[in-house]
Amino acid sequence: SELRDRVIGSVKAHLLVALIFAALVAAVVLALAWVFAAAATSSPLWMSIAMALTALFLLDALVLHRIYKMYKAADSGDVAALKSLNSVGWAVVALLFAGLIPGIMLILIHGLVEKL
């Protein structure tokens, strides 16, 4: 039980780091999308870039939501829910679309959760 609590505490810490850095990436991507959308009146290329950045923001929002659900499961001690949300696929999506740190954190978490 003590080992389980320590593992869950470690998972929570990793998830919090992943959540913070994914939120920072989302904020930067959204700000860039706004900048390019504002410049869209001068060139249609800017609007295309703004739309691509908006799509990236939406993917990052999905990753943020997944990390938040995992954090709430870990916070409440719901190991079954945490195991059901644990996925290497989501770690790869986070790695590609939400930044290196959230993706690496989710990969590290995957191994920890499998041990529970």
C-alpha positions as CSV (number, residue, x, y, z in Angstrom):
1,S,0.0,0.0,0.0
2,E,2.8,2.4,0.8
3,L,4.6,1.5,-2.5
4,R,1.3,2.0,-4.3
5,D,0.9,5.5,-2.7
6,R,4.4,6.4,-3.7
7,V,3.9,5.3,-7.3
8,I,0.6,7.2,-7.5
9,G,2.3,10.3,-6.1
10,S,5.1,10.0,-8.7
11,V,2.4,9.6,-11.4
12,K,0.6,12.7,-10.2
13,A,3.8,14.7,-10.2
14,H,4.7,13.6,-13.8
15,L,1.1,14.3,-14.9
16,L,1.2,17.8,-13.4
17,V,4.4,18.6,-15.3
18,A,2.9,17.3,-18.5
19,L,-0.3,19.3,-17.9
20,I,1.6,22.6,-17.3
21,F,3.9,22.2,-20.4
22,A,1.0,21.1,-22.6
23,A,-1.0,24.2,-21.5
24,L,2.0,26.4,-22.3
25,V,2.3,25.0,-25.7
26,A,-1.4,25.4,-26.3
27,A,-1.2,29.1,-25.2
28,V,1.7,29.8,-27.5
29,V,0.1,28.0,-30.5
30,L,-3.2,29.9,-29.9
31,A,-1.4,33.2,-29.7
32,L,0.5,32.5,-32.9
33,A,-2.8,31.5,-34.6
34,W,-4.3,34.9,-33.6
35,V,-1.2,36.8,-35.0
36,F,-1.4,35.0,-38.3
37,A,-5.2,35.4,-38.5
38,A,-4.8,39.1,-37.9
39,A,-2.2,39.3,-40.7
40,A,-4.5,37.3,-43.0
41,T,-5.9,40.5,-44.7
42,S,-2.5,41.0,-46.4
43,S,-2.0,37.4,-47.7
44,P,-4.1,34.3,-47.9
45,L,-1.0,32.3,-46.9
46,W,-1.2,33.8,-43.4
47,M,-4.8,32.5,-43.1
48,S,-3.6,29.0,-44.1
49,I,-1.0,29.1,-41.4
50,A,-3.5,30.4,-38.9
51,M,-5.9,27.5,-39.7
52,A,-3.0,24.9,-39.4
53,L,-2.1,26.4,-36.0
54,T,-5.7,26.3,-34.9
55,A,-5.9,22.6,-35.8
56,L,-2.7,22.1,-33.8
57,F,-4.3,23.9,-30.9
58,L,-7.3,21.6,-31.1
59,L,-5.1,18.5,-31.0
60,D,-3.2,20.0,-28.0
61,A,-6.6,20.6,-26.3
62,L,-7.4,16.9,-26.7
63,V,-4.1,15.9,-25.2
64,L,-4.7,18.4,-22.3
65,H,-8.1,16.9,-21.6
66,R,-6.6,13.4,-21.6
67,I,-3.8,14.4,-19.2
68,Y,-6.4,16.2,-16.9
69,K,-8.6,13.0,-16.8
70,M,-5.5,11.0,-15.9
71,Y,-4.5,13.4,-13.2
72,K,-8.0,13.4,-11.7
73,A,-8.0,9.6,-11.7
74,A,-4.6,9.5,-10.0
75,D,-5.6,12.2,-7.5
76,S,-8.7,10.2,-6.4
77,G,-6.6,7.0,-6.3
78,D,-8.7,5.3,-9.0
79,V,-6.1,2.9,-10.4
80,A,-8.6,1.2,-12.7
81,A,-9.5,4.5,-14.4
82,L,-5.8,5.4,-14.5
83,K,-5.0,2.1,-16.2
84,S,-7.8,2.5,-18.7
85,L,-6.6,6.0,-19.7
86,N,-2.9,4.9,-19.8
87,S,-1.8,4.6,-23.5
88,V,1.4,4.8,-25.5
89,G,-0.7,6.0,-28.4
90,W,-1.7,9.1,-26.5
91,A,1.9,9.6,-25.4
92,V,3.0,9.6,-29.0
93,V,0.2,12.1,-29.9
94,A,1.4,14.3,-27.0
95,L,5.0,14.0,-28.2
96,L,4.0,15.1,-31.7
97,F,1.4,17.8,-31.0
98,A,1.8,19.0,-27.4
99,G,5.6,19.2,-27.1
100,L,8.4,17.0,-26.1
101,I,8.0,17.3,-22.3
102,P,4.3,16.2,-22.1
103,G,5.0,13.3,-24.5
104,I,8.1,12.2,-22.5
105,M,6.2,12.5,-19.2
106,L,3.3,10.3,-20.6
107,I,5.8,7.7,-21.8
108,L,7.4,7.6,-18.3
109,I,4.0,7.4,-16.7
110,H,3.0,4.5,-18.9
111,G,5.6,2.2,-17.2
112,L,4.7,3.4,-13.7
113,V,1.0,2.8,-14.2
114,E,1.6,-0.7,-15.7
115,K,3.3,-1.6,-12.4
116,L,0.2,-0.7,-10.3
